[in-house]
Amino acid sequence: MARVCSSSKLHDRYRYIPKFLLYMSSHSVGMEIVEDVVIVGAGIAGLTTSLGLHRLGIRSLVLESSEGLRITGFAFTTWENAWKALDAIGIGDSLRRQHYLLSSIVVASTVLEKPAVSEMSFKGHAIRCVQRRSLLETLAKELPNGTIRFSSKVVSIDESENHFKRLHLADGAILKTKVLIGCDGVNSVVAKWLGLQNPVFSGRSAIRGNAHFKGGHGFEPKYRQFVGKGVRSGFLPCDDENVYWFFTWTPATKEEEMEDNPLKLKQLVTSKLKDTSDEMKSVIEKTLLDDIISSPLRYRKPWELLWGNISKGNVCVAGDALHPMTPDIGQGGCSALEDGVVLARCLGEALLKPVVEDEEYERIEMGLKKYGQERKWRSFDLITTAFMVGFIQQHDGKVMSYLRDKFMLRFLSGLLLRKAGFDCGKL
């Protein structure tokens, strides 16, 4: 639990308030808060790590800069490796019941006069498209009250005594922690403190959306993808009424300015997908403007993971703060779930041992180093593979398009399944 340093008069004033509420108001009364584990970011990686630690009996505090859970992106393909991670933290069955089991992936080229089509069965594989809101709410509900503190943006980090890290928040609050975990996305403050470079722009952008069909959409439970003419698009049903879709392209300068205008984004997608299937067009048409977002695609240079600091002392990063990647193999969210399980396990091994004076920091440091070693090559592989798959699928050169459409569609689909064969293990 948090340790609160305050005057006895202040303690009397707040003694009937639950401890998590006392914590949330502490910045306004000048108290100093000390935590064992602070996680920055209540996204997939942050909440998975927190829940993993909770399952092991270790309390953590999650700081989230937004006012509520962030559901940007709407949904994501949840491959087998993700389900192993979800099962490890005990929420897999609940999410399975809410989402379709997909039967196959169908990839079609829009280049040739007679479109090349490749279908690969998912038989023997558990693949679903999980709504981000459902996942985050399920994770949050499993955590003790007061674990997540919203509207808490970390602006700087510095050293404190006894290896503690001091966090300065935008609202003026100051926290100290034995362990600091950065799950704060592509613009991570924690990654910057570790010395990692900012993710680089891939030259491509993505538009994503969610179409709601009241009464049912009628689509088969298949992952449909379309490639060619410099764009990549597709859609996946999440459940009876919701369909997630995506569109990636290399934007011109004027198109980059559309990022905050959903009407123009919808018009752009419609104009670019004239040669795609009627089903894809109907999904775009059905999407409300509030359910469309756009973002540039960034990635971490993979070689940076080989000589950069994934962890340093009692600080580490996970999720997009560690391995931002392009979405071309659908492993961003899945690998964040893997991170959470591996990190909770490695940190648990360090924190659950009997406390020996002057050894706790060394155990934490070794635990985070072990986590970094486990995740380094996996992250390197996923970032590299995603970039290359995106390059091939979205290339509009004649030679590359011919080779892709004639020989590589099935190979690329199989590559998605091979990268999903990873097992992060148990807690």
C-alpha positions in Angstrom: 0.0 0.0 0.0 1.0 3.6 -0.4 2.8 5.1 2.5 1.6 8.7 3.3 3.7 11.2 5.2 1.5 13.9 6.8 0.7 15.6 10.0 -1.5 13.9 12.7 -4.0 16.7 12.3 -4.3 15.9 8.6 -4.5 12.2 9.3 -7.5 12.8 11.6 -9.2 14.9 9.0 -9.0 12.1 6.3 -9.0 8.9 8.4 -12.6 7.9 7.3 -11.8 8.2 3.6 -10.8 5.0 1.8 -7.0 5.0 1.2 -7.3 5.2 -2.6 -9.5 8.4 -2.3 -7.0 9.8 0.2 -4.3 9.2 -2.4 -6.2 10.8 -5.2 -6.6 14.1 -3.2 -3.1 14.0 -1.8 -1.6 16.4 -4.3 -3.8 19.2 -3.1 -2.6 19.0 0.6 1.1 18.6 0.1 1.5 15.0 1.2 4.4 12.8 -0.1 3.3 9.4 -1.6 5.6 6.4 -1.8 4.7 3.4 -3.9 6.3 0.0 -4.5 5.3 -0.1 -8.2 4.1 2.7 -10.5 3.0 2.0 -14.0 2.7 4.9 -16.4 -0.2 4.4 -18.8 -3.5 2.5 -18.6 -3.4 1.0 -22.0 -3.1 -2.7 -22.9 0.5 -3.2 -21.6 0.0 -1.1 -18.4 -3.3 -2.8 -17.3 -2.0 -6.3 -18.2 1.1 -5.8 -16.2 -0.9 -4.4 -13.2 -3.3 -7.3 -13.3 -0.5 -9.8 -13.6 1.2 -8.3 -10.5 -2.2 -8.3 -8.7 -2.6 -12.0 -9.5 0.7 -12.6 -7.8 -0.3 -10.5 -4.7 1.7 -7.4 -5.6 0.0 -4.0 -5.6 0.7 -1.4 -8.2 -0.5 2.1 -9.0 -1.4 3.0 -12.6 -1.1 6.6 -13.7 -3.2 7.5 -16.8 -3.0 11.0 -18.3 -6.5 10.8 -19.8 -9.8 11.3 -17.9 -10.8 7.7 -18.7 -9.7 4.5 -20.4 -8.3 5.1 -23.9 -10.1 3.1 -26.6 -8.2 4.6 -29.6 -8.1 2.1 -32.4 -11.5 0.5 -31.7 -10.4 -3.1 -32.0 -7.4 -5.3 -32.9 -6.8 -8.8 -34.3 -6.2 -11.1 -31.3 -4.0 -14.0 -32.4 -3.2 -17.2 -30.5 -0.2 -15.6 -28.6 -2.6 -13.0 -27.2 -5.0 -15.6 -26.0 -2.3 -17.4 -24.2 -1.4 -14.1 -22.4 -5.1 -13.4 -21.6 -5.5 -16.9 -20.2 -2.4 -16.4 -18.1 -4.0 -13.4 -16.3 -7.4 -15.1 -16.1 -9.6 -13.2 -18.5 -9.5 -15.1 -21.7 -12.8 -17.0 -21.4 -14.8 -13.8 -20.6 -13.5 -12.1 -23.8 -14.0 -15.2 -26.0 -17.7 -15.3 -25.2 -18.0 -11.7 -26.5 -16.3 -12.0 -29.9 -16.5 -14.1 -33.0 -14.1 -16.9 -33.7 -12.8 -16.2 -37.2 -12.7 -19.1 -39.7 -10.1 -17.8 -42.3 -8.2 -15.0 -43.8 -9.0 -13.9 -47.4 -6.4 -11.7 -49.2 -7.3 -10.2 -52.5 -5.3 -8.0 -54.9 -7.0 -5.0 -56.5 -4.3 -4.7 -59.2 -4.9 -7.4 -61.8 -7.8 -7.4 -64.2 -8.6 -10.8 -62.8 -8.0 -10.3 -59.0 -5.7 -12.7 -57.3 -7.3 -14.2 -54.2 -5.8 -16.3 -51.5 -7.7 -17.9 -48.6 -6.1 -19.6 -45.7 -8.1 -21.5 -43.1 -7.7 -20.7 -39.4 -8.8 -24.2 -38.4 -6.9 -25.2 -35.3 -6.2 -21.6 -34.5 -8.2 -19.3 -32.2 -8.3 -15.9 -33.9 -10.7 -13.2 -33.0 -11.1 -9.4 -33.4 -11.4 -8.0 -29.9 -12.9 -4.6 -29.2 -10.4 -2.5 -27.3 -13.1 -1.1 -25.0 -14.1 -4.6 -24.0 -10.5 -5.6 -23.3 -9.6 -2.5 -21.2 -12.8 -2.6 -19.2 -12.3 -6.3 -18.4 -8.8 -5.6 -17.3 -9.8 -2.6 -15.2 -12.7 -4.5 -13.5 -10.3 -7.2 -12.3 -8.1 -4.7 -10.5 -8.7 -3.5 -6.9 -10.4 -0.1 -6.4 -7.9 2.8 -6.6 -5.4 1.0 -8.8 -5.9 3.4 -11.7 -5.5 7.2 -11.2 -6.8 9.1 -14.1 -5.9 12.7 -15.2 -2.4 12.0 -14.0 0.2 13.0 -16.6 3.9 12.4 -15.8 5.9 15.4 -17.0 9.4 14.5 -15.6 11.4 11.9 -13.7 14.4 12.2 -11.5 16.4 10.3 -9.0 15.6 10.2 -5.3 17.4 8.6 -2.3 17.8 4.8 -1.9 17.3 4.3 -5.7 13.7 5.5 -5.6 12.5 7.4 -8.7 10.6 10.7 -8.2 7.7 11.4 -10.6 6.5 14.9 -11.2 2.9 15.2 -12.4 1.2 17.9 -14.4 -1.1 18.7 -11.5 1.9 19.4 -9.2 1.8 16.0 -7.4 5.1 14.2 -6.7 5.4 10.5 -6.2 8.3 8.2 -5.3 8.4 4.6 -6.4 10.7 1.5 -6.0 9.8 0.3 -9.5 8.8 2.5 -12.5 7.3 0.9 -15.6 6.6 3.0 -18.7 3.6 1.8 -20.7 3.0 5.3 -22.0 2.9 4.8 -25.7 5.0 6.1 -28.6 5.6 9.4 -27.0 6.8 7.8 -23.8 8.3 10.0 -21.1 9.9 6.9 -19.5 11.5 5.7 -22.7 13.0 9.1 -23.1 14.4 8.9 -19.6 15.9 5.6 -20.5 17.6 7.2 -23.5 15.6 5.5 -26.2 15.2 7.5 -29.4 11.8 8.8 -30.5 10.0 6.4 -32.9 10.4 7.3 -36.6 7.6 7.9 -39.1 7.3 5.1 -41.6 6.0 7.3 -44.3 2.6 5.7 -44.1 -0.6 6.5 -42.2 -3.7 4.5 -41.1 -7.4 5.3 -40.9 -9.4 3.0 -38.7 -13.1 2.7 -38.0 -15.9 0.7 -36.4 -19.1 0.1 -38.2 -22.2 -0.7 -36.1 -24.9 -2.7 -37.9 -28.0 -2.6 -35.6 -29.7 -6.0 -35.9 -26.7 -7.7 -37.4 -24.2 -7.3 -40.3 -24.6 -10.7 -42.0 -20.9 -11.1 -42.8 -19.1 -14.5 -42.5 -16.6 -14.7 -39.7 -13.6 -14.1 -42.0 -10.7 -11.7 -41.9 -10.8 -9.9 -45.3 -7.8 -8.0 -46.6 -7.2 -6.1 -49.9 -3.8 -5.0 -51.2 -2.7 -3.1 -54.3 -2.3 0.3 -55.9 -0.3 1.6 -52.9 -3.0 0.9 -50.3 -3.8 -1.9 -47.8 -7.3 -2.3 -46.4 -9.6 -4.8 -44.7 -12.3 -5.6 -42.3 -13.1 -8.1 -39.5 -16.4 -8.7 -37.7 -16.0 -8.5 -33.9 -19.5 -9.7 -33.0 -23.0 -9.8 -34.4 -23.2 -6.0 -34.9 -19.7 -4.5 -34.9 -17.2 -4.6 -37.7 -13.7 -3.2 -37.4 -12.0 -1.9 -40.5 -8.6 -0.4 -41.5 -7.0 1.5 -44.4 -3.3 2.2 -44.7 -1.7 4.4 -47.4 1.2 6.8 -48.1 -0.4 10.2 -47.7 0.4 13.3 -49.9 1.1 16.5 -48.0 -2.5 17.7 -48.3 -3.9 14.4 -47.1 -1.8 14.6 -43.9 -3.8 17.7 -43.0 -7.0 15.6 -42.9 -6.1 13.8 -39.7 -8.6 15.7 -37.6 -11.4 15.8 -40.1 -13.3 12.5 -40.1 -15.6 13.6 -43.0 -12.7 14.1 -45.3 -11.1 10.9 -44.0 -14.2 9.0 -44.9 -14.3 10.6 -48.4 -10.7 9.8 -48.9 -11.1 6.1 -48.1 -14.2 5.9 -50.3 -12.3 7.4 -53.2 -9.3 5.2 -52.8 -11.3 1.9 -52.5 -13.3 2.2 -55.7 -11.9 -1.2 -56.9 -12.4 -3.1 -53.7 -15.4 -5.3 -52.8 -18.9 -4.1 -52.3 -18.8 -5.5 -48.7 -15.8 -3.3 -47.9 -17.6 -0.3 -49.3 -20.7 -1.0 -47.3 -18.7 -1.2 -44.1 -17.1 2.2 -44.8 -20.5 3.7 -45.7 -22.1 2.4 -42.5 -19.4 4.0 -40.2 -20.4 7.1 -38.3 -17.9 10.0 -38.4 -17.3 9.8 -34.6 -16.1 6.2 -35.2 -13.3 7.2 -37.6 -9.7 8.1 -36.6 -6.4 8.6 -38.4 -2.8 8.4 -37.2 0.7 8.3 -38.7 2.4 4.9 -38.5 5.6 5.0 -36.4 8.1 2.3 -35.5 11.2 1.9 -33.4 14.3 1.2 -35.3 14.8 -2.5 -34.4 18.5 -2.3 -33.9 18.0 0.3 -31.1 16.6 -2.6 -29.0 19.9 -4.4 -29.3 22.1 -1.7 -27.8 19.5 0.6 -26.1 18.1 0.4 -22.6 14.9 -1.6 -22.3 15.6 -1.4 -18.6 17.9 0.5 -16.4 18.1 -0.1 -12.7 14.5 -0.2 -11.4 13.0 1.3 -14.6 11.7 -0.4 -17.8 9.3 0.1 -20.6 6.6 -2.2 -22.3 4.1 -2.0 -25.0 4.3 0.8 -27.6 6.8 2.5 -25.3 9.1 -0.4 -26.0 8.3 -1.7 -29.5 6.0 0.6 -31.6 5.5 -1.1 -34.9 3.5 -0.8 -38.1 0.2 -2.8 -37.9 0.8 -5.1 -40.9 1.1 -8.3 -39.0 -1.5 -7.4 -36.3 0.9 -7.9 -33.4 1.0 -4.5 -31.6 -1.7 -5.2 -29.1 -0.9 -8.9 -28.9 2.8 -8.3 -28.1 1.8 -5.7 -25.4 -0.2 -8.5 -23.7 2.9 -10.7 -23.9 5.0 -7.9 -22.3 2.6 -7.6 -19.4 2.7 -11.3 -18.5 6.5 -11.6 -18.9 7.1 -8.4 -16.9 4.8 -9.4 -14.1 6.5 -12.8 -13.8 10.0 -11.4 -13.8 9.2 -8.6 -11.4 7.2 -11.0 -9.1 10.2 -13.3 -8.8 12.2 -10.3 -7.5 9.6 -8.8 -5.2 8.1 -11.9 -3.6 11.4 -13.2 -2.2 12.0 -12.5 1.5 13.4 -9.0 2.0 17.1 -8.9 2.7 18.6 -5.6 3.7 20.3 -3.8 0.7 19.4 -6.6 -1.7 15.9 -5.6 -2.9 17.1 -3.1 -5.4 19.6 -5.5 -6.9 16.8 -8.2 -7.2 14.5 -5.7 -8.9 17.3 -4.7 -11.3 18.0 -8.3 -12.2 14.3 -9.0 -12.6 13.9 -6.2 -15.1 17.1 -7.2 -16.9 15.7 -10.7 -17.3 12.5 -9.2 -18.7 14.5 -7.1 -21.2 16.4 -10.1 -22.4 13.2 -12.1 -22.9 11.5 -9.3 -24.9 14.4 -7.9 -26.9 14.6 -10.4 -29.7 10.9 -11.0 -29.9 10.4 -7.2 -30.3 13.2 -7.0 -32.9 11.5 -9.8 -34.9 8.0 -8.3 -34.8 9.1 -4.8 -35.7 11.2 -6.0 -38.6 8.6 -8.4 -40.0 5.8 -5.9 -39.8 7.8 -3.3 -41.7 8.7 -5.7 -44.4 5.2 -7.1 -44.8 3.8 -3.6 -45.0 6.4 -2.7 -47.6 5.5 -5.7 -49.8 1.7 -5.4 -49.4 1.5 -1.7 -50.0 4.1 -1.4 -52.8 2.7 -0.2 -56.1 5.7 -1.0 -58.4 4.9 -3.3 -61.3 7.5 -5.9 -60.5 6.8 -6.1 -56.8 3.0 -6.1 -57.4 3.3 -9.0 -59.9 5.5 -11.1 -57.6 3.2 -10.4 -54.6 0.0 -11.1 -56.4 1.2 -14.2 -58.2 3.4 -15.9 -55.6 3.4 -14.2 -52.2 -0.2 -13.7 -50.9 -0.5 -17.1 -49.3 3.1 -16.9 -47.9 2.3 -13.6 -46.2 -0.9 -14.9 -44.7 1.0 -17.9 -43.3 3.6 -15.5 -41.9 0.9 -14.0 -39.7 0.1 -17.4 -38.2 3.8 -18.2 -37.6 4.4 -15.0 -35.7 1.4 -15.8 -33.6 2.8 -19.1 -32.5 4.7 -17.5 -29.6 3.9 -18.6 -26.0 4.7 -16.0 -23.3 4.3 -18.6 -20.5 2.4 -18.5 -17.2 2.7 -16.0 -14.4 
